[in-house]
């Protein structure tokens, strides 16, 4: 269901890009221009995403001698999933958290905080690592890059519409359309992109629990992370916050707009994630 939802959301965003380009520029030329700009912007981000994410989160590579337990878990889970072992990195932060990045399994990295190593039992930590490896195996970085490219295309079209008025005709109606597009298109792109991010978190929870066979271990880990992340701040660049297993900026009081119903959240509610994992356990 999560994968179907992701496909549907990407299809919807693609349709919005196509429709907006066709409406505002009277043909395929504007569509190709906007997509070309968006593609150039995101190809670089895609290929260098791992290095950028690790740098912005201040993660450093660690050896097996430093973290033998984590290395052992990663090696075992990677073998179970028939995927290459990612590089392992450590973030000096008291907040329990973790993330994975990399455009494919051969170029992947997993980062954990010192805080998560301190409070997690072995089975809980293994559940977290399985969740992160699932992001890599499910190609979620690629999916996020495609969503980002389409969202950028919507924003570019909106700005082009404001300047050119659409279809070479700066009539009052077209100017109104351009203004509406400037406001609504980027908003729609952001809402869909956030929905995709939440769907991929749910899918990584499920895939990670299947990998270990212990959904309740991941549920307990999420409960600990959710409680601690709300009171222990983490100094991390907001641009990479959606990569983490839970929102690392929660302690700073980041709030979604009133009445948004979670539309602008990169992560699903911890309580709902735990409920789904518990239901998964009782169906096993």
Secondary structure, 3 states (H helix, E strand, C coil): CHHHHHHHHHHHHHHHHHHHHHHHHCCHHHHHHHHHHHHHHHHHHHHHHHHHHHHHCCEEECCCCCCHHHHHHHHHHHHHCCCCCCEEEEECCCCCCEEEECCCHHHCEEEEEHHHHHHCCHHHHHHHHHHHHHHHHCCHHHHHHHHHHHHHHHHHHHHHHHHHCCCCCCCHHHHHHHHHHHHHHHHHHHHHHHHHHHHHHHHHHHHHHHHHCCHHHHHHHHHHHHHHHCCCCCCCCHHHHHHECCCCCHHHCCCCCCCCCCCCCCCCCHHHHHHHHHHHHHHC
